């Protein structure tokens, strides 16, 4: 009797209990950054050296400005992330 109950419990679909009933996440222009723009590590290092801001902040600024280091510097300055000399 115990063996059949154990087999029944093991055969029950457990994974479906953990799946939410909501719509699955889909990347689109509203939820993701521009994936077509490739930001290089050299650009990030250049911006970090110039501003003193963190790596991810520099990367985000470069993505937002389509890789323009000068515009990214201005973006960080407006965000208040540039370190004072």
Biopython code that builds the backbone (N, CA, C, O; Angstrom):
import numpy as np
from Bio.PDB.StructureBuilder import StructureBuilder

atoms = [
    (1, "UNK", "N", (0.806, -1.191, 0.000)),
    (1, "UNK", "CA", (0.000, 0.000, 0.000)),
    (1, "UNK", "C", (0.852, 1.259, 0.000)),
    (1, "UNK", "O", (0.563, 2.206, -0.732)),
    (2, "UNK", "N", (1.881, 1.278, 0.801)),
    (2, "UNK", "CA", (2.753, 2.443, 0.865)),
    (2, "UNK", "C", (3.493, 2.647, -0.457)),
    (2, "UNK", "O", (3.728, 3.784, -0.867)),
    (3, "UNK", "N", (3.854, 1.572, -1.114)),
    (3, "UNK", "CA", (4.579, 1.661, -2.371)),
    (3, "UNK", "C", (3.709, 2.295, -3.455)),
    (3, "UNK", "O", (4.193, 3.122, -4.227)),
    (4, "UNK", "N", (2.449, 1.923, -3.521)),
    (4, "UNK", "CA", (1.574, 2.487, -4.545)),
    (4, "UNK", "C", (1.305, 3.968, -4.296)),
    (4, "UNK", "O", (1.188, 4.737, -5.250)),
    (5, "UNK", "N", (1.205, 4.382, -3.030)),
    (5, "UNK", "CA", (1.011, 5.801, -2.711)),
    (5, "UNK", "C", (2.244, 6.605, -3.096)),
    (5, "UNK", "O", (2.126, 7.717, -3.611)),
    (6, "UNK", "N", (3.413, 6.054, -2.851)),
    (6, "UNK", "CA", (4.655, 6.722, -3.202)),
    (6, "UNK", "C", (4.776, 6.861, -4.710)),
    (6, "UNK", "O", (5.183, 7.915, -5.200)),
    (7, "UNK", "N", (4.430, 5.815, -5.458)),
    (7, "UNK", "CA", (4.483, 5.895, -6.912)),
    (7, "UNK", "C", (3.492, 6.924, -7.446)),
    (7, "UNK", "O", (3.785, 7.622, -8.417)),
    (8, "UNK", "N", (2.333, 7.020, -6.823)),
    (8, "UNK", "CA", (1.342, 8.007, -7.234)),
    (8, "UNK", "C", (1.871, 9.417, -7.025)),
    (8, "UNK", "O", (1.703, 10.275, -7.892)),
    (9, "UNK", "N", (2.509, 9.669, -5.882)),
    (9, "UNK", "CA", (3.048, 10.991, -5.585)),
    (9, "UNK", "C", (4.187, 11.361, -6.538)),
    (9, "UNK", "O", (4.306, 12.514, -6.953)),
    (10, "UNK", "N", (5.010, 10.390, -6.876)),
    (10, "UNK", "CA", (6.122, 10.652, -7.777)),
    (10, "UNK", "C", (5.665, 10.891, -9.210)),
    (10, "UNK", "O", (6.331, 11.605, -9.960)),
    (11, "UNK", "N", (4.540, 10.303, -9.600)),
    (11, "UNK", "CA", (4.072, 10.456, -10.964)),
    (11, "UNK", "C", (3.231, 11.716, -11.158)),
    (11, "UNK", "O", (2.938, 12.089, -12.294)),
    (12, "UNK", "N", (2.840, 12.374, -10.075)),
    (12, "UNK", "CA", (2.019, 13.590, -10.174)),
    (12, "UNK", "C", (2.858, 14.731, -10.755)),
    (12, "UNK", "O", (4.042, 14.850, -10.439)),
    (13, "UNK", "N", (2.261, 15.560, -11.592)),
    (13, "UNK", "CA", (3.005, 16.681, -12.192)),
    (13, "UNK", "C", (3.280, 17.777, -11.161)),
    (13, "UNK", "O", (2.396, 18.567, -10.829)),
    (14, "UNK", "N", (4.493, 17.813, -10.672)),
    (14, "UNK", "CA", (4.875, 18.756, -9.626)),
    (14, "UNK", "C", (5.259, 20.105, -10.230)),
    (14, "UNK", "O", (4.971, 21.144, -9.636)),
    (15, "UNK", "N", (5.886, 20.111, -11.368)),
    (15, "UNK", "CA", (6.404, 21.346, -11.954)),
    (15, "UNK", "C", (5.299, 22.333, -12.291)),
    (15, "UNK", "O", (5.517, 23.543, -12.236)),
    (16, "UNK", "N", (4.119, 21.840, -12.639)),
    (16, "UNK", "CA", (3.043, 22.749, -13.014)),
    (16, "UNK", "C", (2.571, 23.589, -11.837)),
    (16, "UNK", "O", (1.961, 24.640, -12.038)),
    (17, "UNK", "N", (2.838, 23.151, -10.621)),
    (17, "UNK", "CA", (2.429, 23.914, -9.444)),
    (17, "UNK", "C", (3.272, 25.175, -9.280)),
    (17, "UNK", "O", (2.835, 26.127, -8.633)),
    (18, "UNK", "N", (4.461, 25.195, -9.852)),
    (18, "UNK", "CA", (5.368, 26.318, -9.686)),
    (18, "UNK", "C", (5.361, 27.286, -10.860)),
    (18, "UNK", "O", (6.049, 28.306, -10.815)),
    (19, "UNK", "N", (4.616, 26.997, -11.888)),
    (19, "UNK", "CA", (4.574, 27.851, -13.067)),
    (19, "UNK", "C", (3.471, 28.883, -12.886)),
    (19, "UNK", "O", (2.314, 28.517, -12.678)),
    (20, "UNK", "N", (3.814, 30.187, -12.962)),
    (20, "UNK", "CA", (2.776, 31.204, -12.799)),
    (20, "UNK", "C", (1.829, 31.222, -13.997)),
    (20, "UNK", "O", (2.191, 30.803, -15.096)),
    (21, "UNK", "N", (0.638, 31.701, -13.773)),
    (21, "UNK", "CA", (-0.361, 31.758, -14.830)),
    (21, "UNK", "C", (-0.260, 33.029, -15.662)),
    (21, "UNK", "O", (-1.122, 33.286, -16.502)),
    (22, "UNK", "N", (0.772, 33.821, -15.444)),
    (22, "UNK", "CA", (0.919, 35.073, -16.172)),
    (22, "UNK", "C", (1.561, 34.835, -17.537)),
    (22, "UNK", "O", (2.028, 33.736, -17.839)),
    (23, "UNK", "N", (1.573, 35.865, -18.334)),
    (23, "UNK", "CA", (2.179, 35.809, -19.663)),
    (23, "UNK", "C", (3.689, 35.735, -19.499)),
    (23, "UNK", "O", (4.241, 36.459, -18.671)),
    (24, "UNK", "N", (4.380, 34.887, -20.257)),
    (24, "UNK", "CA", (5.829, 34.788, -20.122)),
    (24, "UNK", "C", (6.518, 36.076, -20.551)),
    (24, "UNK", "O", (6.011, 36.820, -21.390)),
    (25, "UNK", "N", (7.686, 36.323, -19.959)),
    (25, "UNK", "CA", (8.446, 37.526, -20.255)),
    (25, "UNK", "C", (8.982, 37.467, -21.678)),
    (25, "UNK", "O", (9.566, 36.465, -22.091)),
    (26, "UNK", "N", (8.781, 38.535, -22.416)),
    (26, "UNK", "CA", (9.264, 38.636, -23.789)),
    (26, "UNK", "C", (10.053, 39.930, -23.917)),
    (26, "UNK", "O", (9.567, 40.997, -23.541)),
    (27, "UNK", "N", (11.259, 39.843, -24.443)),
    (27, "UNK", "CA", (12.053, 41.056, -24.657)),
    (27, "UNK", "C", (11.498, 41.827, -25.842)),
    (27, "UNK", "O", (11.193, 41.257, -26.890)),
    (28, "UNK", "N", (11.375, 43.114, -25.658)),
    (28, "UNK", "CA", (11.003, 43.993, -26.760)),
    (28, "UNK", "C", (11.661, 45.341, -26.542)),
    (28, "UNK", "O", (12.413, 45.514, -25.583)),
    (29, "UNK", "N", (11.395, 46.277, -27.401)),
    (29, "UNK", "CA", (12.053, 47.580, -27.316)),
    (29, "UNK", "C", (11.731, 48.302, -26.015)),
    (29, "UNK", "O", (12.545, 49.086, -25.528)),
    (30, "UNK", "N", (10.573, 48.054, -25.454)),
    (30, "UNK", "CA", (10.186, 48.741, -24.228)),
    (30, "UNK", "C", (10.860, 48.153, -22.993)),
    (30, "UNK", "O", (11.010, 48.854, -21.992)),
    (31, "UNK", "N", (11.270, 46.887, -23.034)),
    (31, "UNK", "CA", (11.826, 46.247, -21.852)),
    (31, "UNK", "C", (13.323, 46.000, -21.928)),
    (31, "UNK", "O", (13.912, 45.564, -20.939)),
    (32, "UNK", "N", (13.952, 46.258, -23.043)),
    (32, "UNK", "CA", (15.386, 46.001, -23.127)),
    (32, "UNK", "C", (16.102, 47.175, -23.753)),
    (32, "UNK", "O", (15.499, 48.017, -24.419)),
    (33, "UNK", "N", (17.402, 47.210, -23.523)),
    (33, "UNK", "CA", (18.212, 48.259, -24.109)),
    (33, "UNK", "C", (18.556, 47.880, -25.537)),
    (33, "UNK", "O", (18.257, 46.773, -25.984)),
    (34, "UNK", "N", (19.164, 48.775, -26.228)),
    (34, "UNK", "CA", (19.542, 48.538, -27.617)),
    (34, "UNK", "C", (20.595, 47.449, -27.679)),
    (34, "UNK", "O", (21.752, 47.680, -27.331)),
    (35, "UNK", "N", (20.206, 46.276, -28.116)),
    (35, "UNK", "CA", (21.133, 45.163, -28.176)),
    (35, "UNK", "C", (21.994, 45.207, -29.437)),
    (35, "UNK", "O", (22.966, 44.460, -29.547)),
    (36, "UNK", "N", (21.646, 46.076, -30.390)),
    (36, "UNK", "CA", (22.410, 46.145, -31.620)),
    (36, "UNK", "C", (23.689, 46.959, -31.438)),
    (36, "UNK", "O", (24.633, 46.802, -32.211)),
    (37, "UNK", "N", (23.730, 47.820, -30.434)),
    (37, "UNK", "CA", (24.906, 48.646, -30.199)),
    (37, "UNK", "C", (25.892, 47.870, -29.337)),
    (37, "UNK", "O", (25.588, 47.506, -28.202)),
    (38, "UNK", "N", (27.072, 47.621, -29.886)),
    (38, "UNK", "CA", (28.094, 46.903, -29.144)),
    (38, "UNK", "C", (29.011, 47.914, -28.470)),
    (38, "UNK", "O", (29.702, 48.678, -29.143)),
    (39, "UNK", "N", (29.016, 47.917, -27.165)),
    (39, "UNK", "CA", (29.885, 48.794, -26.396)),
    (39, "UNK", "C", (31.139, 47.999, -26.061)),
    (39, "UNK", "O", (31.059, 46.896, -25.518)),
    (40, "UNK", "N", (32.289, 48.560, -26.385)),
    (40, "UNK", "CA", (33.539, 47.848, -26.139)),
    (40, "UNK", "C", (34.063, 48.147, -24.742)),
    (40, "UNK", "O", (33.716, 49.156, -24.128)),
    (41, "UNK", "N", (34.899, 47.253, -24.262)),
    (41, "UNK", "CA", (35.501, 47.468, -22.948)),
    (41, "UNK", "C", (36.439, 48.669, -22.968)),
    (41, "UNK", "O", (36.621, 49.328, -21.944)),
    (42, "UNK", "N", (37.037, 48.958, -24.120)),
    (42, "UNK", "CA", (37.914, 50.130, -24.234)),
    (42, "UNK", "C", (37.120, 51.422, -24.039)),
    (42, "UNK", "O", (37.604, 52.363, -23.410)),
    (43, "UNK", "N", (35.894, 51.466, -24.583)),
    (43, "UNK", "CA", (35.049, 52.640, -24.390)),
    (43, "UNK", "C", (34.659, 52.792, -22.923)),
    (43, "UNK", "O", (34.657, 53.898, -22.383)),
    (44, "UNK", "N", (34.331, 51.678, -22.289)),
    (44, "UNK", "CA", (33.953, 51.717, -20.878)),
    (44, "UNK", "C", (35.130, 52.192, -20.034)),
    (44, "UNK", "O", (34.959, 53.017, -19.136)),
    (45, "UNK", "N", (36.326, 51.672, -20.319)),
    (45, "UNK", "CA", (37.521, 52.077, -19.563)),
    (45, "UNK", "C", (37.820, 53.550, -19.772)),
    (45, "UNK", "O", (38.158, 54.254, -18.821)),
    (46, "UNK", "N", (37.700, 54.022, -20.998)),
    (46, "UNK", "CA", (37.942, 55.430, -21.288)),
    (46, "UNK", "C", (36.984, 56.323, -20.503)),
    (46, "UNK", "O", (37.393, 57.335, -19.933)),
    (47, "UNK", "N", (35.724, 55.948, -20.479)),
    (47, "UNK", "CA", (34.724, 56.731, -19.757)),
    (47, "UNK", "C", (34.932, 56.649, -18.247)),
    (47, "UNK", "O", (34.749, 57.641, -17.542)),
    (48, "UNK", "N", (35.308, 55.486, -17.753)),
    (48, "UNK", "CA", (35.590, 55.340, -16.314)),
    (48, "UNK", "C", (36.781, 56.175, -15.903)),
    (48, "UNK", "O", (36.760, 56.809, -14.849)),
    (49, "UNK", "N", (37.832, 56.185, -16.730)),
    (49, "UNK", "CA", (39.014, 56.990, -16.416)),
    (49, "UNK", "C", (38.681, 58.480, -16.412)),
    (49, "UNK", "O", (39.226, 59.242, -15.614)),
    (50, "UNK", "N", (37.792, 58.884, -17.301)),
    (50, "UNK", "CA", (37.452, 60.300, -17.410)),
    (50, "UNK", "C", (36.490, 60.748, -16.306)),
    (50, "UNK", "O", (36.535, 61.903, -15.882)),
    (51, "UNK", "N", (35.625, 59.847, -15.838)),
    (51, "UNK", "CA", (34.575, 60.265, -14.920)),
    (51, "UNK", "C", (34.707, 59.711, -13.509)),
    (51, "UNK", "O", (34.244, 60.335, -12.554)),
    (52, "UNK", "N", (35.326, 58.561, -13.366)),
    (52, "UNK", "CA", (35.400, 57.922, -12.057)),
    (52, "UNK", "C", (34.121, 57.187, -11.691)),
    (52, "UNK", "O", (33.991, 56.703, -10.567)),
    (53, "UNK", "N", (33.188, 57.095, -12.605)),
    (53, "UNK", "CA", (31.922, 56.396, -12.353)),
    (53, "UNK", "C", (32.139, 54.885, -12.415)),
    (53, "UNK", "O", (33.165, 54.414, -12.907)),
    (54, "UNK", "N", (31.173, 54.144, -11.917)),
    (54, "UNK", "CA", (31.254, 52.687, -11.905)),
    (54, "UNK", "C", (31.134, 52.082, -13.292)),
    (54, "UNK", "O", (30.652, 52.721, -14.227)),
    (55, "UNK", "N", (31.579, 50.841, -13.406)),
    (55, "UNK", "CA", (31.600, 50.172, -14.708)),
    (55, "UNK", "C", (30.201, 50.031, -15.311)),
    (55, "UNK", "O", (30.002, 50.333, -16.487)),
    (56, "UNK", "N", (29.241, 49.580, -14.521)),
    (56, "UNK", "CA", (27.897, 49.375, -15.060)),
    (56, "UNK", "C", (27.219, 50.700, -15.384)),
    (56, "UNK", "O", (26.429, 50.779, -16.325)),
    (57, "UNK", "N", (27.522, 51.742, -14.609)),
    (57, "UNK", "CA", (26.983, 53.073, -14.922)),
    (57, "UNK", "C", (27.535, 53.572, -16.250)),
    (57, "UNK", "O", (26.808, 54.148, -17.060)),
    (58, "UNK", "N", (28.832, 53.345, -16.465)),
    (58, "UNK", "CA", (29.457, 53.753, -17.730)),
    (58, "UNK", "C", (28.882, 52.958, -18.893)),
    (58, "UNK", "O", (28.616, 53.516, -19.958)),
    (59, "UNK", "N", (28.691, 51.674, -18.697)),
    (59, "UNK", "CA", (28.136, 50.833, -19.759)),
    (59, "UNK", "C", (26.726, 51.283, -20.115)),
    (59, "UNK", "O", (26.381, 51.387, -21.292)),
    (60, "UNK", "N", (25.911, 51.551, -19.095)),
    (60, "UNK", "CA", (24.548, 52.008, -19.339)),
    (60, "UNK", "C", (24.550, 53.340, -20.076)),
    (60, "UNK", "O", (23.763, 53.537, -21.002)),
    (61, "UNK", "N", (25.421, 54.250, -19.676)),
    (61, "UNK", "CA", (25.497, 55.563, -20.326)),
    (61, "UNK", "C", (25.916, 55.420, -21.783)),
    (61, "UNK", "O", (25.376, 56.106, -22.650)),
    (62, "UNK", "N", (26.868, 54.542, -22.061)),
    (62, "UNK", "CA", (27.307, 54.329, -23.441)),
    (62, "UNK", "C", (26.214, 53.699, -24.285)),
    (62, "UNK", "O", (26.063, 54.042, -25.458)),
    (63, "UNK", "N", (25.453, 52.788, -23.711)),
    (63, "UNK", "CA", (24.342, 52.177, -24.455)),
    (63, "UNK", "C", (23.277, 53.215, -24.745)),
    (63, "UNK", "O", (22.740, 53.270, -25.851)),
    (64, "UNK", "N", (22.971, 54.041, -23.750)),
    (64, "UNK", "CA", (21.951, 55.078, -23.926)),
    (64, "UNK", "C", (22.346, 56.103, -24.985)),
    (64, "UNK", "O", (21.483, 56.662, -25.661)),
    (65, "UNK", "N", (23.639, 56.349, -25.131)),
    (65, "UNK", "CA", (24.117, 57.361, -26.079)),
    (65, "UNK", "C", (24.695, 56.750, -27.349)),
    (65, "UNK", "O", (25.408, 57.422, -28.092)),
    (66, "UNK", "N", (24.391, 55.483, -27.600)),
    (66, "UNK", "CA", (24.852, 54.778, -28.808)),
    (66, "UNK", "C", (26.367, 54.804, -28.982)),
    (66, "UNK", "O", (26.867, 54.946, -30.098)),
    (67, "UNK", "N", (27.095, 54.665, -27.875)),
    (67, "UNK", "CA", (28.547, 54.549, -27.929)),
    (67, "UNK", "C", (29.307, 55.850, -28.008)),
    (67, "UNK", "O", (30.528, 55.826, -28.170)),
    (68, "UNK", "N", (28.642, 56.988, -27.901)),
    (68, "UNK", "CA", (29.310, 58.294, -27.947)),
    (68, "UNK", "C", (29.851, 58.617, -26.557)),
    (68, "UNK", "O", (29.084, 58.860, -25.626)),
    (69, "UNK", "N", (31.190, 58.618, -26.422)),
    (69, "UNK", "CA", (31.826, 58.796, -25.117)),
    (69, "UNK", "C", (31.546, 60.190, -24.556)),
    (69, "UNK", "O", (31.279, 60.328, -23.363)),
    (70, "UNK", "N", (31.602, 61.223, -25.397)),
    (70, "UNK", "CA", (31.345, 62.581, -24.914)),
    (70, "UNK", "C", (29.900, 62.743, -24.437)),
    (70, "UNK", "O", (29.651, 63.358, -23.400)),
    (71, "UNK", "N", (28.968, 62.199, -25.181)),
    (71, "UNK", "CA", (27.562, 62.269, -24.775)),
    (71, "UNK", "C", (27.320, 61.425, -23.523)),
    (71, "UNK", "O", (26.501, 61.788, -22.679)),
    (72, "UNK", "N", (28.025, 60.307, -23.399)),
    (72, "UNK", "CA", (27.903, 59.464, -22.214)),
    (72, "UNK", "C", (28.452, 60.188, -20.986)),
    (72, "UNK", "O", (27.908, 60.064, -19.889)),
    (73, "UNK", "N", (29.517, 60.932, -21.174)),
    (73, "UNK", "CA", (30.080, 61.736, -20.087)),
    (73, "UNK", "C", (29.048, 62.759, -19.609)),
    (73, "UNK", "O", (28.861, 62.938, -18.406)),
    (74, "UNK", "N", (28.385, 63.422, -20.544)),
    (74, "UNK", "CA", (27.336, 64.390, -20.211)),
    (74, "UNK", "C", (26.156, 63.679, -19.528)),
    (74, "UNK", "O", (25.576, 64.211, -18.581)),
    (75, "UNK", "N", (25.809, 62.495, -20.001)),
    (75, "UNK", "CA", (24.725, 61.704, -19.418)),
    (75, "UNK", "C", (25.023, 61.393, -17.953)),
    (75, "UNK", "O", (24.154, 61.525, -17.091)),
    (76, "UNK", "N", (26.260, 60.978, -17.682)),
    (76, "UNK", "CA", (26.660, 60.663, -16.309)),
    (76, "UNK", "C", (26.700, 61.918, -15.443)),
    (76, "UNK", "O", (26.333, 61.879, -14.268)),
    (77, "UNK", "N", (27.144, 63.027, -16.021)),
    (77, "UNK", "CA", (27.202, 64.278, -15.269)),
    (77, "UNK", "C", (25.802, 64.698, -14.832)),
    (77, "UNK", "O", (25.597, 65.109, -13.690)),
    (78, "UNK", "N", (24.836, 64.592, -15.755)),
    (78, "UNK", "CA", (23.452, 64.957, -15.434)),
    (78, "UNK", "C", (22.852, 64.014, -14.403)),
    (78, "UNK", "O", (22.014, 64.418, -13.597)),
    (79, "UNK", "N", (23.280, 62.759, -14.427)),
    (79, "UNK", "CA", (22.790, 61.777, -13.471)),
    (79, "UNK", "C", (23.477, 61.930, -12.103)),
    (79, "UNK", "O", (23.073, 61.296, -11.128)),
    (80, "UNK", "N", (24.504, 62.764, -12.042)),
    (80, "UNK", "CA", (25.208, 62.992, -10.790)),
    (80, "UNK", "C", (26.170, 61.897, -10.433)),
    (80, "UNK", "O", (26.484, 61.716, -9.256)),
    (81, "UNK", "N", (26.655, 61.153, -11.418)),
    (81, "UNK", "CA", (27.553, 60.026, -11.137)),
    (81, "UNK", "C", (29.012, 60.322, -11.421)),
    (81, "UNK", "O", (29.862, 59.458, -11.207)),
    (82, "UNK", "N", (29.328, 61.518, -11.896)),
    (82, "UNK", "CA", (30.715, 61.877, -12.187)),
    (82, "UNK", "C", (31.388, 62.301, -10.885)),
    (82, "UNK", "O", (30.846, 63.111, -10.133)),
    (83, "UNK", "N", (32.558, 61.754, -10.627)),
    (83, "UNK", "CA", (33.309, 62.085, -9.414)),
    (83, "UNK", "C", (34.015, 63.426, -9.595)),
    (83, "UNK", "O", (34.516, 63.723, -10.679)),
    (84, "UNK", "N", (34.054, 64.222, -8.553)),
    (84, "UNK", "CA", (34.739, 65.511, -8.595)),
    (84, "UNK", "C", (36.242, 65.289, -8.533)),
    (84, "UNK", "O", (36.715, 64.344, -7.901)),
    (85, "UNK", "N", (36.984, 66.162, -9.192)),
    (85, "UNK", "CA", (38.463, 66.039, -9.176)),
    (85, "UNK", "C", (39.038, 66.544, -7.888)),
    (85, "UNK", "O", (40.254, 66.517, -7.702)),
]
sb = StructureBuilder()
sb.init_structure("model")
sb.init_model(0)
sb.init_chain("A")
sb.init_seg("    ")
for serial, (resi, resn, name, xyz) in enumerate(atoms, 1):
    if name == "N":
        sb.init_residue(resn, " ", resi, " ")
    sb.init_atom(name, np.array(xyz, "f"), 0.0, 1.0, " ", f" {name:<3s}", serial, name[0])
structure = sb.get_structure()
